[in-house]
Each structure stands twice: as structure tokens, then as C-alpha cells.
Amino acid sequence: MSRTSLLCCVDVGSTFTKAALVDTGSGRLVATGAHRTTVGSDVLHGLDAAVAATGHTPDGVLVCSSAGGGLRLAVVGYERLVTAQAGHRVGLSAGAKVVHVAAGPLDRAGLAQLRAARPDVVLLVGGTDGGDTDTISHNAARLAAARWRVPTVLAGNADCREQLETLLAGAGVPVVAVGNVLPAIGVLDPGPARAAIRQMFLQHVIGGKKLSRGPRFASLVRAATPDAVLTGVELLAGHTGHDLLVVDVGGATTDVYSVLVPDAEQLAGVRDDVAGTMWAARTVEGDLGMRWSAPGVVAAAQAEKLLVPGEAAALDAAAEARAAHPGYVADDGTERAADRRLAELAVTVALRRHARGEAAVAGGPRRGGRDLRDVALVIGSGGVLRHSPPDVAQAVLGAGLGDTAGGWPLPRHPRVVVDASYILAAAGLLAAEHPAAAAALLAAELR
């Protein structure tokens, strides 16, 4: 094996930094390493320690990051059920945490709400190609007049794209214009906007997170972690030809990714979702996490009627303690049991929300649900699964996959595995320049 083929793929998370050393000639996983993320000082300290823990000196390092809150995205669109919803879905697929969605013409109050959300990037959408131009033009003019300086991706009606790009750039707004996220009703085209959001993240955002003192960290980062993971999931689905599902249980959020492989009839058929279908989709549950968001797990489980009588008080106390001390590691049987129960509930609620879809308004009809019956492979991720015995990890995932009362169609015959070596993010990082190695890595470790 030539040394020139060794690349270290590093995921800098909010709590831990994980490294996977890959031989790009064969796609073989050579070694892994991890270190607590040193976000309190300089994330490079933890990154370098994780790389050193692999026991090798790589020829290159590729990084994805969700440290410092990851990528915060606001969507400004036309109709909440159409272009704003489409933009929201595209933003999630780009690895962003969508912190604000505005629909319709921005007024003074709307602009204030947008500022208060503190987005890193704004996705400005509105109108199908050949459709309404008034709303997106109004909103672009509002941002220009407000001396907006947050990087903005313009991905709306093609009829006014060039004019609005000139307007925004002339007002000093960092802007990039790309193809419409919703060129026609029911037709979702996430690729151009997703790529532009990724580029904005790399050029304007990651260096501004103050995660590291010098430019080296920003030069190593290739993507937000969820973006890299979804790329890895898409690559795996493309090579298997089967529907896939990933559940990533983190300290602050629980993310669910699914890739559905459409047949020709589905691609050509009637589109009953006006905001379009995301064949590769991600949802982020910001209230479901093992540490910072642990109290939200208990609250959500109560709302879903998942708790058994007498369970709430003790579990709520355990959740509050974890939120107060995010670095806590369960050190006895009682505390490990509490972690397991929180994880089971986080998985179950997150899967329900992902599969059932979201309501645009409280009590309204759900849109964007996922039919997961044909999922052939379920992959669990996150520290609580990686560091649990295999039977416990399987039981945690099984709680969600056996959720017959959840109001969603369960996968019928899935195989269940745990991504114990950070493979999905690593494959996503490798995919652009080393697709064969990325595919071989996935095939060897997860299939």
C-alpha cells in the first residue's frame, strides 16, 4: 500500500471529534481515532489529537464539522406550503439547521424576526419559473435596502434571477444565484441550491465561527457534517439500489436521513405534493438529544404518549441532569439504563416525525411524509449507539422500528447495523474526489 493513498476523514462534532483513516486506493478502513472536541479553546487541538489517535500520519485530511452550532439557515419564500416549504426541505438536505422560515412579502417585523434568528446563510426563493416574481423581488429589495450582509443564496424564479442578483450584489449583499429549487409545481430540484449553500458555508461561515485562531481549520473543512452524511447515504443507496434509513442520535439533536429509490412510474406520475418530493431527505429534531436536549425527549415522549405510568419523574430528573452537564458519561447500571431509555424515545419520536411529515400550520394537514416500508437497510449512528453493546444498540433502534402505534408504515424487513466507525461521514467526504474508494468503504463496512 502506498502512503500517498492515505486520507484521514474527520468529523468535528459538538462533543467528540472522530477520525477515519482510509486507503483511497482500495477504500479500506485502516484505522479510527477519537478525541473530545476542544471547542472551548481551538478545535484543531482535538482534531490533531483524533488524527494522531489513528496511529498513522496521513497524506491529507478532509474535515466536516457541526461544531459551534453547525450551519444556521433561514428560508425566505413565497407561499408557506409551496416555495417556502421546498426551500426548507432543500436547506435540511444541505446539512443546515433551519432556524427561520418566512413566507410572503417581508415587512419591518418580518425583517426583524429574520435578524433575530441569526442565520449564517439565507436561502431566498419564490415563484416557479414563469410564475410569480413580485414576492421574491419585494423581498430582495427589502434585504438590499436593509444593508443585509448575511450570505444569501438566490434560488427562485429564473425570470428575475439576473436582475435580483445584480440588485443584491450592488447593495453589498454576498449573493450567489442558482437554479430554482421549485422550477414547476411538484418538481423539486435541490442540487444547485444545496451546492451553493455548501459553498457559502465554506467561504463565509466556517471561518466566522471562531472555532480556531488561524486559517488552517477553515481550509480543511469540506462540508457541514449532515451534508457529508447525506452524501454518504445517497452514495450507498445508489450502489445498493435499495431504500435506506439512517438515525443519528446526538447530544443536541436527533437527525433522520432517508433515501427512497423511485421507480419510473413514481418519477413520471402525478405529483401530489406541490412542494415536490425529496428522494433523499433529512429531518432534524432540535428538541431530541442525549445531553443538551434531553429534557425535550421526555416532553416529546409525553406528548406522544410513549411513557409508562410512573416513569416520567425519574426520567425527567435524569434528563435535566444531563442537560446541566453535557459532558456527563453514564457510569453505573442505573444511569446507563436512563441513557438507553432516552435514546429509545428519541429514536421513536424522530422516526414518527420523519415518516409522518410536517404540518405547515398547527393542526393542519401533514406534508412531506416518507413511505419507509421498502427500506432494506437501517443504519444507527451516534455515540449512544456506537458505545453500547450490540444487543443494546439493536434494542434501541428496534424500539422505533417496532413502533406500531406511531401512525406511520414501518419498514417490513430491514437489516439493522450501527455505523461504529464514522463511515457515512467519511464516505461523504471522499465522494467528490475518490468515489470508488467511498463506495468500497461503504460496501465493506455497512452493507
Secondary structure, 3 states (H helix, E strand, C coil): CCHHHEEEEEEECCCEEEEEEEECCCCEEEEEEEEECCCCCCHHHHHHHHHHCCCCCCCEEEEEECHHHCEEEEEEECCCCCHHHHHHHHHHHCCEEEEEEEECCCCHHHHHHHHHCCCCEEEECCCCCCCCCHHHHHHHHHHHHCCCCCCEEECCCHHHHHHHHHHHHHCCCCEEECCCCCCECCECCCHHHHHHHHHHHHHHHHHHHCCCCCCHHHHHEEEEHHHHHHHHHHHHHHHHCCEEEEEEECCCCEEEEEECCCCHHHHHCCCCCCCCCCCEEEEEECCCCCCCCHHHHHHHHHHCCCCCCCCHHHHHHHHHHHHHCCCCCCCCHHHHHHHHHHHHHHHHHHHHHHHHCEECCCCCCEECCCCCCCEEEEEEECHHHHCCCHHHHHHHHHHHHCCCCCCCCCCCCCEEEECCCCHHHHHHHHCCCCHHHHHHHHHHHCC
